[in-house]
Amino acid sequence: MDRSPADETEILWLETRRGRTGYRVPDLDSYQRRSRQVTLRVREGRRAGLHRTGGARTGELDGAVRHALAAARAAPPESLPPLPGGCEPESFASAVCDPDLERLHAKAARRLLQEALRDDEAAIIEWTVGQVAIANSRELACAERASTVMVEVRSGVDPGAGFARHAARSLDALQLVRLVETARERRAPEGAPATPPSGEPVLLAPEATIELVELLNLHAFSSRAILEGESFLLQHTGVQVFDRRLDLADDACRESGLPFPFDLEGVPKTPVELVSAGVPRTAALDTATAARVGLSPTCQCTGGEEAYPLNTILRPGEHSDQDLFHIADGGVWVSRLDEVECFDPARMRVRARARGVRRLRGGRLAEPVIDLVWEDSLLRVFSNLLAVGATCFCRPSRDGFLGGTSAPALAVADVDGLTAA
């Protein structure tokens, strides 16, 4: 950085070590992988440039600076704020790296699963240990190590198997035994798959809700969605479009989520209200994107000049699982959503395959239902709520360790386009 001839230079260094294995899961691609990405960002006058490399040697980094300078000289001039300046690091109470996960290997991970599971149960465990370092020519320098572990549990044999998935910063916080018990509680009685009812409530498990929240983040609240003009926020910011019970925040300080102290510009994270009482408030904005759209940055940079909510929490309500089963009685329970896609971002039209579907009868999970294809608008789904659950489950972000999404179960009055797969 000191040798860079640019007016301002920033280096973002990310390294990860990922592992995955399972117990009684055929055809599982177990692995342990390492990766590194270094992002060089420069400001040359009124022009900005960026280059990414996997190289770590001095000569490779010097070459990356030259590539970033070339990109800056080819870029159009614009009025951009300076890179964030250095400041005293704030204390961060949450522990984000677990020494036990740093030492974890595949054999020990499988042994953990074996001790918790019965003969007709299976599980997959994935863990990531990563480190991030950021420095720039404005005297900013910060670094952090973090770990994440996620377990998926299946209790029983399809189509009535119970499913549960959760993630945490440490093995102790994961509470593996409790997670296995949850999968057992969600196990359906034996029976042939039935056809779904029409026009009845749908109860989305937390694992299914997370999929919808992540689609909302990507296609509505990311800086890229704003710049490309596909976000519904361009027309609906500050407008009541969701149920008043819906509160969505990007909060990296909560123990219940997957906390992390700063964004990838080195700015300390603070809670950001994305949706408050059903009203969309702001998108995620790094300093450069915020300047381009004339708004204030939200300290959610994910590297380079992009921002995305990395510590999203859909705030829980007051209803227990039993309450939700009674509220949605007569309808169906959806354990998880696969093959999820948003094919019309402006209206948040989504399509997914609903798996692990059950009938709800007498305030409990009843017989299994065949897999369903669901096509609907998230604007309609999130404005048509019956209740919000009290218990949240988490899933890590795509990078595996910087954050994740946390959400409870949602009872929806009814959904459109729910048909047999």
C-alpha positions in Angstrom: 0.0 0.0 0.0 2.9 2.4 0.8 4.3 1.8 -2.7 1.0 2.5 -4.4 1.2 5.7 -6.6 -2.6 6.2 -6.4 -4.1 9.1 -4.4 -5.8 6.6 -2.1 -5.5 2.8 -1.9 -7.4 0.1 0.0 -6.5 -3.5 0.5 -9.1 -6.0 1.6 -7.8 -9.5 2.4 -10.2 -12.5 2.9 -9.2 -16.0 3.7 -11.4 -19.0 4.5 -11.0 -22.7 5.4 -14.2 -24.6 4.8 -15.1 -28.2 5.7 -18.1 -30.4 5.2 -19.0 -33.9 6.0 -22.0 -36.0 7.0 -23.3 -39.1 8.7 -25.5 -41.6 6.9 -25.7 -39.3 3.9 -25.0 -41.1 0.6 -23.4 -39.4 -2.3 -22.2 -36.5 -0.1 -19.2 -34.6 -1.5 -17.2 -34.2 1.7 -14.4 -31.7 1.5 -12.0 -29.3 3.2 -11.1 -26.3 1.1 -9.1 -23.2 1.5 -9.5 -19.9 -0.5 -8.0 -16.4 -0.6 -9.2 -13.3 -2.2 -7.5 -9.9 -2.1 -9.3 -6.8 -3.4 -7.4 -3.7 -4.3 -9.3 -0.4 -4.6 -7.8 2.9 -5.6 -8.8 6.5 -6.1 -7.0 8.5 -8.7 -8.3 12.0 -8.8 -12.0 11.7 -9.5 -11.7 8.2 -10.8 -12.1 4.9 -9.0 -10.6 1.5 -9.9 -10.8 -2.0 -8.5 -9.0 -5.3 -9.0 -9.3 -8.7 -7.4 -6.6 -11.4 -7.2 -5.9 -14.6 -5.3 -2.1 -13.8 -5.2 -0.4 -13.0 -1.9 3.2 -12.3 -2.9 4.5 -8.8 -3.0 4.9 -8.8 -6.8 1.4 -10.0 -7.3 0.0 -7.3 -5.1 2.0 -4.7 -6.9 0.6 -6.0 -10.2 -2.9 -5.8 -8.7 -2.4 -2.1 -7.8 -1.4 -1.4 -11.4 -4.5 -3.2 -12.7 -6.7 -1.2 -10.4 -5.0 2.0 -11.6 -5.6 1.0 -15.2 -9.3 0.5 -14.4 -9.5 3.9 -12.7 -8.0 5.7 -15.7 -10.5 4.0 -17.9 -13.4 4.9 -15.7 -15.5 8.1 -16.1 -14.8 10.9 -13.6 -17.3 11.3 -10.8 -17.7 12.9 -7.4 -16.9 10.2 -4.8 -16.2 10.5 -1.1 -12.8 9.6 0.2 -12.2 6.1 1.6 -13.2 5.7 5.3 -10.6 7.1 7.6 -9.0 5.3 10.6 -10.5 5.4 14.0 -10.1 3.7 17.4 -11.6 0.3 17.2 -14.7 -0.1 19.3 -15.1 -2.9 21.8 -17.2 -5.8 20.5 -18.7 -8.0 23.2 -19.7 -11.0 21.0 -17.2 -13.8 20.5 -17.0 -14.5 16.8 -14.3 -17.2 16.6 -14.6 -20.6 18.3 -11.2 -22.4 19.1 -13.0 -25.8 18.9 -14.1 -25.0 15.3 -10.6 -24.0 14.4 -9.4 -27.4 15.4 -12.3 -29.4 14.0 -11.6 -32.0 11.3 -13.9 -34.4 9.4 -13.5 -37.5 11.6 -14.3 -35.5 14.8 -17.2 -33.8 13.1 -18.7 -37.2 12.1 -18.3 -38.5 15.6 -20.3 -35.5 16.9 -23.1 -36.4 14.6 -23.0 -40.1 15.4 -23.3 -39.5 19.1 -26.4 -37.4 18.6 -28.3 -39.4 16.0 -30.5 -42.5 16.1 -30.4 -45.3 13.5 -33.0 -43.8 11.1 -31.5 -40.3 11.3 -28.9 -38.5 9.2 -27.1 -35.1 9.2 -24.7 -32.8 7.3 -22.3 -30.5 9.1 -20.5 -27.6 7.4 -18.0 -25.3 9.2 -16.0 -22.3 8.1 -13.1 -20.5 9.8 -12.2 -17.2 8.1 -10.2 -14.1 8.6 -10.5 -10.6 7.2 -8.0 -7.7 7.2 -8.6 -4.2 5.8 -6.1 -1.4 5.5 -6.1 1.9 3.5 -4.0 4.9 3.0 -6.2 7.0 5.3 -4.7 5.1 8.3 -7.5 2.6 8.6 -6.5 -0.9 9.8 -8.6 -3.6 11.3 -8.8 -7.4 11.3 -10.9 -10.2 12.7 -11.1 -14.0 12.7 -14.5 -15.6 12.7 -16.0 -19.1 12.6 -19.4 -20.5 11.7 -20.9 -24.0 11.9 -24.2 -25.2 10.4 -25.9 -28.6 10.8 -28.9 -30.0 8.8 -30.7 -32.9 10.5 -33.2 -35.4 8.9 -35.1 -37.6 11.3 -36.9 -40.5 9.6 -37.4 -41.4 6.0 -39.1 -39.3 3.4 -41.8 -38.3 2.8 -42.5 -37.9 6.5 -39.0 -37.1 7.7 -38.5 -34.2 10.1 -36.0 -31.6 9.0 -34.1 -28.9 11.0 -31.2 -26.6 10.1 -29.4 -24.1 12.2 -26.1 -22.2 12.3 -24.0 -20.5 15.1 -20.6 -19.0 15.7 -19.6 -21.9 18.0 -20.4 -25.6 18.6 -21.8 -24.8 22.0 -24.1 -22.1 20.7 -25.3 -24.5 18.0 -26.9 -26.8 20.6 -26.8 -29.9 18.4 -28.8 -32.1 20.7 -31.7 -29.6 20.8 -31.5 -29.3 17.0 -31.9 -33.1 16.6 -34.8 -33.0 19.0 -36.5 -30.3 16.9 -36.1 -32.5 13.8 -37.8 -35.4 15.7 -40.6 -33.2 16.8 -41.3 -32.2 13.2 -41.5 -35.9 12.1 -44.8 -36.8 10.5 -46.8 -39.9 11.2 -46.4 -42.7 8.7 -48.8 -42.5 5.8 -49.1 -42.1 2.0 -48.5 -38.5 0.7 -51.7 -36.6 0.3 -52.7 -33.7 -2.0 -52.7 -30.2 -0.6 -55.8 -28.3 0.3 -56.6 -25.0 -1.5 -57.2 -21.6 0.0 -55.9 -22.7 3.4 -53.2 -21.1 5.6 -49.5 -22.0 5.0 -47.1 -22.2 7.9 -43.5 -21.6 6.7 -40.8 -23.2 8.9 -37.9 -20.8 9.8 -35.7 -22.6 7.3 -38.3 -21.8 4.5 -38.7 -18.2 5.8 -34.9 -17.7 5.5 -35.0 -18.5 1.8 -37.6 -15.8 1.2 -35.7 -13.2 3.3 -32.5 -13.8 1.4 -34.3 -13.3 -1.9 -35.7 -10.0 -0.6 -32.2 -9.0 0.5 -30.7 -9.8 -2.9 -33.3 -8.3 -5.2 -34.5 -5.4 -3.1 -32.1 -4.3 -0.4 -28.7 -4.8 -2.1 -26.9 -1.8 -3.6 -26.7 -3.6 -7.0 -30.5 -3.9 -7.1 -30.8 -0.2 -6.5 -28.2 0.8 -9.1 -29.7 -1.6 -11.7 -33.2 -0.2 -11.1 -34.7 -3.6 -10.3 -35.6 -3.0 -6.6 -39.2 -2.3 -5.6 -37.7 0.1 -3.0 -37.4 2.7 -5.8 -41.1 3.1 -5.7 -42.1 1.9 -2.2 -39.5 3.3 0.3 -41.4 4.8 3.2 -44.7 3.2 2.1 -46.7 0.6 4.1 -46.4 -2.5 1.8 -46.0 -5.3 4.4 -47.9 -6.5 7.5 -47.2 -4.2 10.5 -45.8 -7.3 12.4 -42.9 -7.5 9.9 -39.7 -6.0 11.2 -36.5 -6.7 9.3 -33.1 -5.4 10.5 -29.4 -5.8 9.6 -28.0 -6.1 13.1 -24.4 -7.4 13.4 -24.4 -6.8 17.2 -27.0 -9.4 18.2 -25.9 -12.6 19.9 -28.9 -14.4 18.5 -27.6 -13.9 14.9 -24.1 -14.3 13.5 -22.4 -11.1 14.8 -19.4 -9.4 13.2 -17.9 -6.1 14.3 -17.3 -4.1 11.0 -18.2 -4.1 7.3 -15.7 -4.6 4.5 -14.7 -1.0 4.4 -13.6 -1.2 8.0 -16.5 0.8 9.3 -17.9 -0.4 12.7 -21.4 -1.9 12.2 -24.5 -0.4 13.8 -28.1 -1.8 13.5 -29.9 -0.7 10.3 -33.7 -0.9 10.0 -34.6 -2.3 6.7 -38.3 -2.7 7.3 -40.0 -1.2 10.3 -43.6 -2.1 11.2 -44.1 -3.2 7.5 -42.6 0.0 6.0 -39.3 -0.4 3.9 -36.8 2.1 5.2 -33.5 1.9 3.3 -31.3 -0.4 1.1 -27.8 -1.4 2.0 -25.4 1.3 0.8 -21.5 1.4 0.8 -19.9 4.9 0.7 -19.5 4.9 -3.1 -23.0 3.7 -4.0 -24.5 6.1 -1.4 -22.7 9.0 -3.0 -24.0 8.0 -6.5 -27.6 7.8 -5.4 -27.5 10.8 -3.0 -28.1 9.0 0.2 -26.2 8.2 3.4 -24.1 5.0 3.7 -25.3 2.3 5.9 -22.0 0.5 6.8 -22.9 -2.7 5.0 -20.2 -2.9 2.4 -19.4 -6.4 1.2 -16.1 -5.6 -0.6 -15.3 -3.3 -3.4 -18.2 -1.0 -4.2 -21.1 -3.3 -3.3 -23.3 -3.6 -0.2 -25.7 -6.3 1.0 -27.4 -7.0 4.4 -25.0 -9.6 5.8 -26.6 -9.9 9.3 -30.3 -9.9 8.6 -32.7 -10.7 11.4 -36.4 -11.0 10.8 -37.6 -10.1 14.3 -39.5 -12.9 16.1 -43.0 -12.6 17.4 -44.7 -14.1 20.5 -46.2 -17.3 19.2 -44.8 -20.7 20.1 -44.8 -23.6 17.6 -47.9 -25.0 19.2 -49.6 -21.6 18.8 -48.7 -21.5 15.2 -50.0 -25.0 14.5 -53.4 -24.0 15.9 -53.4 -20.7 14.0 -52.7 -22.4 10.7 -54.9 -25.4 11.5 -56.3 -27.0 8.4 -53.5 -25.7 6.2 -50.0 -27.0 5.4 -46.6 -26.8 7.0 -43.6 -26.2 4.6 -40.3 -27.5 6.0 -38.0 -26.0 3.4 -37.9 -24.4 0.0 -35.5 -25.5 -2.8 -34.8 -24.2 -6.3 -35.8 -20.7 -5.2 -35.7 -18.0 -7.8 -37.0 -14.4 -8.3 -38.1 -14.0 -11.9 -39.7 -10.5 -11.5 -37.7 -8.4 -9.0 -39.8 -5.3 -9.4 -42.9 -7.2 -8.1 -40.8 -9.7 -6.1 -42.4 -12.6 -8.0 -40.8 -15.8 -6.8 -40.9 -19.5 -7.7 -39.7 -22.4 -5.4 -40.2 -26.1 -4.7 -41.8 -26.7 -1.3 -40.4 -29.8 0.4 -41.2 -31.6 3.6 -44.8 -30.5 3.4 -47.3 -31.7 6.1 -51.0 -31.2 6.7 -51.9 -29.4 10.0 -54.8 -31.0 11.9 -55.9 -30.6 15.4 -53.0 -28.3 16.2 -50.2 -30.7 15.2 -48.3 -31.9 12.2 -50.3 -34.6 10.4 -49.7 -36.7 7.3 -47.2 -35.8 4.7 -48.1 -34.0 1.5 -46.5 -34.4 -2.0 -43.8 -31.8 -3.0 -45.3 -28.6 -4.3 -44.4 -25.9 -6.7 -45.0 -22.4 -5.3 -45.2 -19.2 -7.4 -46.2 -16.0 -5.6 -45.2 -12.4 -4.9 -43.3 -11.7 -1.7 -45.0 -8.4 -1.5 -48.3 -10.2 -1.1 -47.0 -13.0 1.2 -45.4 -10.6 3.7 -48.5 -8.4 3.7 -50.8 -11.4 4.4 -49.5 -12.7 7.7 -51.5 -14.4 10.4 -48.7 -14.8 13.0 -44.9 -14.6 13.6 -43.1 -17.3 15.5 -41.0 -16.7 18.6 -38.0 -19.0 17.7 -35.4 -18.1 15.1 -33.1 -20.3 13.2 -30.0 -19.1 11.3 -28.1 -19.8 8.1 -24.7 -18.4 7.2 -24.1 -15.9 4.4 -22.7 -17.2 1.1 -19.1 -16.4 2.1 -19.6 -18.8 5.0 -18.4 -16.6 7.9 -19.1 -12.9 7.7 -22.8 -13.1 8.7 -26.0 -14.8 8.1 -29.8 -14.6 8.0 -32.0 -15.3 11.1 -35.8 -15.8 10.9 -38.7 -17.4 12.7 -41.7 -19.3 11.3 -44.4 -17.4 9.5 -48.1 -18.2 9.3 -49.5 -16.9 6.0 -53.2 -16.6 5.4 -53.0 -18.1 2.0 -50.6 -18.2 -0.9 -51.1 -18.2 -4.7 -49.8 -20.7 -7.2 -49.4 -23.7 -4.8 -49.6 -26.8 -7.1 -48.4 -30.3 -7.2 -44.8 -30.7 -8.4 
